[in-house]
Amino acid sequence: MIRFKIKLALRNLFKNKLYSSLIIGGFAIGFTACILIALFYSAEHNVDKHFANYRNIYRLYDAKRNECMLDYKVNSVLSENYADVEETCPVNYLSNFTMTLKDPETKNYTQVSQSIYTSNSFFDIFSVEIVDSQSERPFSGANSAIISESVAQRLFGDHDPLGRSIEEGSLRLTVTAIIKDLPENSSFNAEFLLNIENKDYQIPRGSINGVRIFPTEHFLL
C-alpha cells in the first residue's frame, strides 16, 4: 500500500511539473528561512550569557550627550560614592585597529585587531577565564600586558609566555597573564589587554569647560 501511494505521488509530481516545482520550492525557501531566523535568534539571545554576572552588568550612558565615552576620572567617583555599585571598570576598546606585537628575543611577530585598555576589575565584572597568571591580579604592573591563548600560540609557540617581553611600536611590555579566547557570541573580543592605570596611556582627547579629559567607557556591576 505504501509503495503504491509513493508511486502515485511521484506520478502526480511529474505530471504537474510547474505546480510541483512551485510547491516544493516554496516549502524549501520557507523552511530555510525558518532555520536562519531560529539561528539568528539563538545567536542574539545568547550574546554575553557566558559571563557569570551578565544580568547585572551595565554600561554607563550619558543620555544628555547621547554617548558612552566619559572621562576616566568618573570611574573612581562611581566606585567610591555609590553603594549599589559592587565593581567598576573603565574600558577603552580599540576595534579593527591593527597592532603588531613582536617578541624581541626571537623576532617573531603577530598582528592583533582587538585590543582593550582596562583595569584589574575588568576580570571581576566579566569573569573572563584566566589560564595562567604571574600574580593574584592579572595586571601586576603599569607595563603589564595580557594576551589571549591564540595570540600566545602565534607569538611564542610552545614556550611559556609569562614574563616574556612584547614590543609594540615604542612600547616594551611584560606578559603577566594569559586568558581564554572569548566565544564568538561575545559583544566584544579581547586579544591584547593593557593596563589603563598606566599614566602614559591616559592621553587627553578632549575638554569640557576647559578641563582636559580622557574619554573611555565605564562598566558597572
C-alpha positions as CSV (number, residue, x, y, z in Angstrom):
1,M,0.0,0.0,0.0
2,I,2.8,2.4,0.9
3,R,4.7,1.6,-2.2
4,F,1.6,2.3,-4.3
5,K,1.0,5.6,-2.6
6,I,4.6,6.7,-3.3
7,K,4.3,5.8,-7.0
8,L,1.0,7.7,-7.2
9,A,2.6,10.8,-5.6
10,L,5.6,10.7,-7.9
11,R,3.3,10.3,-10.9
12,N,1.3,13.3,-9.9
13,L,4.5,15.3,-9.3
14,F,5.9,14.6,-12.7
15,K,2.5,15.1,-14.3
16,N,2.2,18.7,-13.0
17,K,5.9,19.8,-13.1
18,L,5.3,23.6,-12.8
19,Y,2.8,23.3,-9.9
20,S,5.1,20.7,-8.2
21,S,8.2,23.0,-8.6
22,L,6.3,25.9,-7.0
23,I,5.1,23.8,-4.1
24,I,8.4,22.2,-3.4
25,G,10.5,25.4,-4.0
26,G,8.2,27.4,-1.8
27,F,8.4,24.9,1.0
28,A,12.2,24.7,0.7
29,I,12.6,28.5,0.9
30,G,10.2,28.8,3.8
31,F,11.9,26.0,5.7
32,T,15.3,27.6,5.1
33,A,14.1,31.0,6.2
34,C,12.7,29.5,9.4
35,I,16.1,27.8,10.2
36,L,18.0,31.0,9.5
37,I,15.7,33.1,11.7
38,A,16.0,30.5,14.5
39,L,19.8,30.5,14.3
40,F,19.9,34.3,14.3
41,Y,17.5,34.5,17.3
42,S,19.6,31.9,19.2
43,A,22.9,33.8,18.5
44,E,21.4,37.2,19.5
45,H,19.6,35.8,22.6
46,N,22.8,34.2,24.0
47,V,25.2,37.2,23.5
48,D,27.4,37.6,26.6
49,K,25.5,35.0,28.6
50,H,28.8,33.1,29.2
51,F,29.6,35.9,31.7
52,A,28.5,34.8,35.1
53,N,27.1,38.2,36.1
54,Y,25.6,39.2,32.7
55,R,22.3,40.2,34.2
56,N,23.9,42.8,36.5
57,I,26.5,44.3,34.1
58,Y,25.6,47.8,32.9
59,R,27.4,50.3,30.7
60,L,27.3,53.9,31.8
61,Y,25.5,56.2,29.3
62,D,25.1,59.9,29.2
63,A,21.6,60.5,28.0
64,K,22.0,64.2,27.6
65,R,25.1,64.0,25.4
66,N,23.9,60.7,23.8
67,E,27.3,59.0,24.3
68,C,29.1,56.4,26.4
69,M,32.6,57.9,26.2
70,L,33.0,59.7,29.6
71,D,36.0,61.0,31.5
72,Y,38.3,58.3,33.0
73,K,38.0,60.0,36.4
74,V,34.3,59.1,36.6
75,N,35.4,55.6,37.4
76,S,36.7,56.4,40.9
77,V,33.7,58.6,41.6
78,L,31.3,55.7,40.9
79,S,33.3,53.1,42.9
80,E,33.6,55.4,46.0
81,N,30.2,57.0,46.2
82,Y,27.6,54.5,45.1
83,A,26.9,51.6,47.5
84,D,24.9,49.7,44.9
85,V,27.9,49.5,42.6
86,E,30.0,46.5,43.5
87,E,32.7,46.9,40.9
88,T,33.5,49.4,38.2
89,C,36.0,49.3,35.3
90,P,37.0,51.6,32.5
91,V,37.2,50.0,29.1
92,N,38.8,51.7,26.1
93,Y,38.1,49.3,23.3
94,L,40.2,49.5,20.1
95,S,38.3,47.5,17.5
96,N,39.7,47.0,14.0
97,F,42.8,48.9,14.9
98,T,45.7,46.7,14.0
99,M,48.7,46.5,16.3
100,T,51.8,44.5,15.6
101,L,53.2,42.6,18.6
102,K,56.9,41.5,18.5
103,D,58.9,39.1,20.5
104,P,62.3,40.9,20.9
105,E,64.1,37.6,21.5
106,T,63.0,35.6,18.5
107,K,62.0,38.5,16.3
108,N,58.7,36.6,15.8
109,Y,55.6,38.9,15.4
110,T,51.9,38.7,15.0
111,Q,49.1,41.2,14.5
112,V,46.0,41.8,16.7
113,S,43.0,43.9,15.8
114,Q,41.0,43.6,19.1
115,S,42.8,45.5,21.9
116,I,41.5,46.8,25.2
117,Y,42.8,49.3,27.8
118,T,41.3,48.4,31.1
119,S,42.0,47.6,34.8
120,N,42.1,44.5,37.0
121,S,38.4,45.0,38.0
122,F,37.5,44.0,34.3
123,F,38.1,40.4,35.3
124,D,35.8,40.7,38.3
125,I,33.0,42.1,36.2
126,F,33.3,40.0,33.1
127,S,34.6,36.7,34.6
128,V,37.0,36.1,31.7
129,E,38.8,32.9,32.4
130,I,42.5,33.4,33.3
131,V,44.5,30.4,32.1
132,D,47.7,31.5,33.8
133,S,49.0,34.5,35.7
134,Q,52.2,35.6,37.4
135,S,50.3,37.0,40.4
136,E,46.9,37.2,42.0
137,R,45.9,40.2,39.9
138,P,46.4,39.9,36.1
139,F,47.8,43.4,35.8
140,S,50.7,43.3,38.2
141,G,52.4,46.5,37.0
142,A,51.9,49.5,34.8
143,N,53.6,47.8,31.8
144,S,51.7,44.6,32.1
145,A,50.3,43.0,29.0
146,I,47.6,40.3,28.9
147,I,47.2,38.2,25.8
148,S,44.7,35.5,24.7
149,E,45.7,31.9,24.2
150,S,45.6,32.2,20.4
151,V,47.9,35.2,20.4
152,A,50.3,33.5,22.8
153,Q,50.5,30.5,20.5
154,R,51.1,32.6,17.4
155,L,53.8,34.8,19.1
156,F,55.6,32.3,21.4
157,G,54.7,28.9,20.1
158,D,55.1,26.2,22.8
159,H,57.3,28.5,25.0
160,D,55.8,29.8,28.3
161,P,54.7,33.4,27.6
162,L,54.6,34.5,31.2
163,G,57.4,37.0,32.0
164,R,58.3,37.3,28.3
165,S,58.7,40.8,26.7
166,I,56.5,42.1,24.0
167,E,57.3,45.1,21.8
168,E,54.5,47.2,20.2
169,G,56.0,50.2,18.5
170,S,57.9,52.1,21.1
171,L,56.3,50.2,24.0
172,R,58.1,47.4,25.8
173,L,55.7,45.3,27.9
174,T,55.8,42.2,30.0
175,V,53.3,39.4,29.7
176,T,51.8,38.8,33.1
177,A,48.7,36.7,32.3
178,I,47.1,34.6,29.6
179,I,43.3,34.5,29.1
180,K,41.0,32.1,27.4
181,D,39.8,33.2,23.9
182,L,36.3,34.7,24.2
183,P,33.4,32.9,22.5
184,E,32.2,34.2,19.2
185,N,28.9,35.3,20.8
186,S,30.6,37.9,22.9
187,S,29.7,41.6,22.2
188,F,33.4,42.3,22.2
189,N,36.7,40.5,21.7
190,A,39.9,40.8,23.7
191,E,43.2,39.6,22.2
192,F,45.5,42.1,23.8
193,L,44.9,43.9,27.1
194,L,46.8,46.8,28.5
195,N,46.7,48.4,32.0
196,I,44.7,51.6,31.7
197,E,46.1,52.8,35.0
198,N,49.4,53.4,33.3
199,K,49.5,57.3,33.1
200,D,51.2,57.1,29.7
201,Y,48.0,55.6,28.2
202,Q,45.7,58.3,29.7
203,I,46.1,60.8,26.8
204,P,43.6,63.6,26.9
205,R,41.4,63.6,23.8
206,G,39.0,66.5,24.5
207,S,37.9,69.0,27.1
208,I,34.8,70.0,29.0
209,N,34.6,73.6,30.2
210,G,38.3,74.0,29.6
211,V,39.2,70.8,31.6
212,R,41.1,68.2,29.6
213,I,39.5,64.7,29.7
214,F,40.5,61.2,28.8
215,P,37.3,59.7,27.5
216,T,36.6,56.0,28.0
217,E,33.6,53.7,28.5
218,H,32.6,52.6,32.0
219,F,31.0,49.3,33.0
220,L,29.3,48.6,36.3
221,L,28.5,45.5,38.3
